[in-house]
Amino acid sequence: MLVKLNTPHADIMAAETFMAIIITITIQPLTTGWLVEKLSINK
């Protein structure tokens, strides 16, 4: 969509957004167990 609007650096913004989503989806589940143990909220 940004490319069609001739937005400067649209390809870079799209790649950065994609990577931010992928990193968030992969890092969050991997650290949840560790965080639960550190915060002592394991019941």
Backbone hydrogen bonds in HBPLUS format (Angstrom, degrees):
<---DONOR---> <-ACCEPTOR-->    atom                        ^
c    i                          cat <-CA-CA->   ^        H-A-AA   ^      H-
h    n   atom  resd res      DA  || num        DHA   H-A  angle D-A-AA Bond
n    s   type  num  typ     dist DA aas  dist angle  dist       angle   num
A0005-LEU N   A0001-MET O   3.29 MM   4  6.60 137.2  2.49 139.8 150.7     1
A0005-LEU N   A0002-LEU O   3.17 MM   3  5.12 129.9  2.44  92.5 105.7     2
A0007-THR N   A0002-LEU O   3.19 MM   5  5.57 172.6  2.20 159.4 158.4     3
A0006-ASN N   A0003-VAL O   3.05 MM   3  5.11 160.5  2.09 107.4 112.0     4
A0013-MET N   A0009-HIS O   3.08 MM   4  6.38 161.9  2.11 154.0 159.1     5
A0014-ALA N   A0010-ALA O   2.97 MM   4  6.10 157.4  2.02 148.5 154.3     6
A0015-ALA N   A0011-ASP O   3.12 MM   4  6.25 157.1  2.18 139.0 145.0     7
A0016-GLU N   A0012-ILE O   2.95 MM   4  6.15 161.1  1.98 152.0 157.0     8
A0017-THR N   A0013-MET O   2.97 MM   4  6.09 158.0  2.02 146.2 152.2     9
A0018-PHE N   A0014-ALA O   2.99 MM   4  6.14 161.4  2.02 147.4 152.5    10
A0019-MET N   A0015-ALA O   2.97 MM   4  6.17 162.3  2.00 149.1 153.7    11
A0020-ALA N   A0016-GLU O   2.95 MM   4  6.11 155.2  2.01 146.0 152.8    12
A0021-ILE N   A0017-THR O   3.07 MM   4  6.31 156.3  2.13 149.3 154.9    13
A0022-ILE N   A0018-PHE O   2.99 MM   4  6.25 165.4  2.01 153.2 157.2    14
A0023-ILE N   A0019-MET O   2.87 MM   4  5.97 167.1  1.89 153.1 156.7    15
A0024-THR N   A0020-ALA O   3.02 MM   4  6.08 157.7  2.07 140.8 147.2    16
A0025-ILE N   A0021-ILE O   2.95 MM   4  6.14 160.1  1.99 151.6 156.8    17
A0026-THR N   A0022-ILE O   3.03 MM   4  6.22 147.6  2.14 146.9 155.2    18
A0027-ILE N   A0023-ILE O   2.86 MM   4  5.80 167.4  1.87 155.4 159.1    19
A0028-GLN N   A0024-THR O   3.25 MM   4  5.84 161.6  2.29 137.6 143.1    20
A0031-THR N   A0027-ILE O   3.12 MM   4  6.28 140.4  2.28 154.5 164.2    21
A0035-LEU N   A0031-THR O   2.99 MM   4  6.12 160.0  2.03 152.7 158.3    22
A0036-VAL N   A0032-THR O   2.95 MM   4  6.19 155.6  2.01 152.9 159.5    23
A0037-GLU N   A0033-GLY O   3.13 MM   4  6.39 159.4  2.17 148.7 153.4    24
A0038-LYS N   A0034-TRP O   3.01 MM   4  6.27 158.9  2.06 149.3 155.3    25
A0039-LEU N   A0035-LEU O   2.97 MM   4  6.08 150.9  2.05 148.6 155.6    26
A0041-ILE N   A0036-VAL O   3.26 MM   5  5.57 163.6  2.29 152.4 156.1    27
A0040-SER N   A0037-GLU O   3.24 MM   3  5.04 153.0  2.31  97.0 104.9    28
